Amino acid sequence: MSISTRIESHLARTIERGRGGDAPARLSSALHYATAPGGARIRPTICTSVALACLDDRPALTDAAAVALELVHCASLVHDDMPCFDDADMRRGKPSVHRAFSEPLALLTGDSLIVMAFDTLARAAPQDPLRAVELIRILAARTGMPGGICAGQGWESEARIDLAAYHRAKTGALFVAATQMGAVAAGQEAEPWEELGQRIGEAFQVADDLRDALYDAEALGKPAGQDDLHGRPNAVAALGVDGAVGRLTDILGGAIASIPSCPGEASLAAMVRRYAEKLTPLTHRPARVGH
């Protein structure tokens, strides 16, 4: 079974469980709408890839970790798009949840997805209780305060932004969770996998800044030019397009070098190179990354 199939099948089962019973119909529909069809599923793919590289001896725990990550990520997108934050009309090529269902239902959808994420990990705990507790702890730390995605959103309300802390929290946190949770699900220590997650997260942030500056809304599937519109700090404003592309290449090369020793080290390096091709804007791709 492919990684994509593993993720999609487990995610679909989890969402259907959350929509069961006497659930209100519109909120139930909003849960499905917010998660399917999905985006690239980058975070759960990284999580699963790390677990496979570490021999994946508890696949049910890996699947739960991957899906929990994606649920939190989807929740963050629902909340980010709301009028109190980005006020975005589109997400993944269709109306954002608050446009399709209303602001109250968007708020409840995001909240429900976060709760569902932790319920998913709790349900998988019999596979290995100690690993499951560590997975819950990691996801909680990278979701809330002081350094999770909630903190990242919070930085946008500050008069002065610590740019490094802002990027680590808003974008990097769930990538660190992805590498660490994949390792822990397979019985490895979390700490050695933090640097890889940080570097992938930093690369994704720079790539996102480039896409926001270079692509239009049709290509992005969401509003373009949001960094300029909201006055957010970004790599293109600081470095220019060519400088940002060079920075992205350097980060991805460092990510490959930071992969901890594991049975599937070569396959993880190949995964990072594939993401390098996807992340770098088409007109600015280097010949090779990590060599």
N, C-alpha and C positions, 0 to 999 in steps of 0.2 A: 504494500500500500504506500502511495506517495505521501510526502509530508503534507501537501495541500489537501489531499483527501482525508487524512487523519484529522486535520484541523477543522475542515468544513463539516465533516460528519459529526464530530463531537460537539462543535459549536451549535449545529442545528438541533441536536438532541437536547442540549442545555437550554436553548431558547424555547423549545417546545415545552419542556418541563416548567419553565417560568410562566408560560402562557396558559397552563392547565387550570383545572378546577373552576372556580367561580370568578376568574379574573375579569375585570372590566374590559369590554371589547376594544375600545379605542386605545387604551394603554397597551393592551396585548398586541394590537397591530403595530403600535409605535415601537415596541421592543424588536419586532421582526424587521421593521423598516430601517431601524438604526444600525442593524448588524448585517443585513443582506440586501442586495449583493455587497460583498465587502470590498475593501481596497486590496492592497498588495499583501496584507497579513504579514508584514515584515517582522513584527515583534514575536508573534507565536512561531514563525518559521525559524527565527534565530534561536528561540528557546528550544524547539524540537531538534534543531541541528546540533546544538551544543550537547543535548542529552544523548543523541545518537553517537556523537564523537566520543562520549564517555561511556558508551556501551548500552545505555538505555535499558537497565535491568528492571525498571518499574514503569512500563509504557503507559499504564493507566494514570499514574501520577504525572508523567510527562504531559499527557493529553490534557489533564486538568489544569496544570500550570500554564500551558500554552493558551487554553481557552480563557482562563481567568485574566491573563494579560490582555487578550484581545477585547474582552468585555470592559475592562477598565479603560482601555484606549478608546473604544467606541463611546463610552460614557463621556470621556473628556471632550470628544468632538461635538457631541450633542450640546454640552454645556458651553463650550467655546463659541459655538455659532449663535448663541442666544443674544438678544439685544443688549443685555447688560455687559456683554464682552465684545465680540467681534461684529455682531449684528449681520451675520452672513446669510444670504438667501439660498445659497447652493452648497451642496456637499456631495462628493462622489457622483457628480453629474445629475443630481436630482434635488428638489427642494429640501432644505434643511428641515430637521424634525420640527422645530417650532413653527416653521412656515406651513408644513404639511398637517400638523396636528394641534397647534396652539402652544403658547409659552408654558402654561401650567403642565401640560402633558410632556413637554420636552424636559422640564425640570424633573418630573417624576420618572421619566424614562432613564435619564442619566443616573439618578439615584438608584433605581431598580437594578440597573446593569452593574453598578458597583457592588451592591449587596449580593447579587447573583454570582459575581466573581468569587467572593469569599465563601459563599455557600458551595460552589463547585470544588474548591480546595478542601473544604471540610468533608464533603461527601467522599472524596478520594483518600481521606486520612487512614482508613483501615489498611491500605496498601503498605504504608510505612508511617506510623504516627509521628515519629521524630522528624522525618523529612518533611511531612506535611506542615508541622508547626513552623519549621524554618521557612517554608515557602510562604506561608501566611505572613510571617514577620517581614520577609523581604518585600512582598507586594504592598503591605501596609506602609512600610517605610518609604517606598518609592511612589506611593499614591498621595500621602498626606503631608503633614508638616514634620520636621522643618525643611526637608529637602526634596520632597516629592512633587508631583505635578500640581498639587494644590498650591504649594509654595511658588511654583513657577508662574501660575496665573496671578498669584498675589503680588509678585514683583511689578506687574504692570500698573498697579495702583500706587506705587511708591513715587515720591518726587524725584528720587535718585535711584537708578537701577544699577545694581552690581551685575554687569553683563555676564561674567563668568558663572556666577551663581544662578542667574536667570536661565541661561542655556542649560546648565547642568540639571536644573529642576524641571523646566518646562518640556524640554525635548529629551535630554539624556537619561532622566530617571527611569523611564520604562525600558530603555535599551539596556541599562545596567541590570534591571530586574530580569530581562529576558536572558542574558548570559548567565546570571547567577542562579536563576530558578531552573534553567536547563541543567546546570551542573548539579545542583542540590537534588533535583528529581532523580538523577542517576547516581546519587550517593557520593558526590564530590563536595569539597569545601567551596564555599561561595567566594571568599575573599580573592583568590587568584584570578577570578573571572571579571572583577570589577573594571580593570583598565580596558579590556576589550569592549565592554559595554559602553564605557565613557567615550571611547574613540569612535565607535559606530554612531553613537548619539550625536557627537560633535559633527561628524561627517554629514549625518542626516540633516542637522540644522543648517549647515552651510549650503547643502544642496537645496534645501527648502527655500533659503534666501535667494539662491540663484533662480529657481523656478518662479518664485514670486516676482522677480524683476524681469525675467526674460520671456515668460509664457503668458498667454492670454487666458481668460476664464474658460473658454471652450477646451483648451488643452489641459488645464488644471482640473476641471470639473468642480471648481469653486472660484470665488472672486479672486482676481489677480490684483497686484499692487497694494496689498494690505499693509505691508511694512511702511511704505511711504504714507499711506492714508492715515495710519494710526501713530505715525512718528516713532516706530519701534527701532531700536538699534539692530543692525543686521550686517552680515559679512560683506555684502555688495557695497553698501554705503561706506563701510570702513576701508575696504581693500580694492574696490572696483571689480568688474566682472573677471578680468584675467587673474587678478590677485586672489579672488575667491576660489576660482577653479584650481589655481596652484595650491592654495591652502587645503582644498578638498583632497587633492591627490596626495599631499603629504600626510594628512590624517589617515587616509585609507591604507597607505603604506605602513604607518605606525600601528594600525589596527592588526594587520597581518603579523607584524613582528611581535605583538603582545599576546598572541594566542598561547595559552598555557600548554605544556606538554600533555598530550592525551592520545589515545589510539587513533582518533579521527582528525588529527591536527591538519593533515593535508586537505581533507575534504572541507574543513572550516575555512582554510585559506582560499580555496576555490570559491566558496560561497561569498566571501568578502569581495573577491574580484568580480563576481557576477553582479553584486550590488553596486560596485563601482561603475560598471557599465550602465546600470539603470539610473543611478543617481546623477551622473555627470550630464549636463545639458548636451544635446546632440552636436551642436556646433562647436563645442569646446572640449571634446573628449581627448584625453591623452592617449598615446599609442598603447601603453601598458601601465598597470598600476601594481606596485609592490615588487618591482624588479629593479 
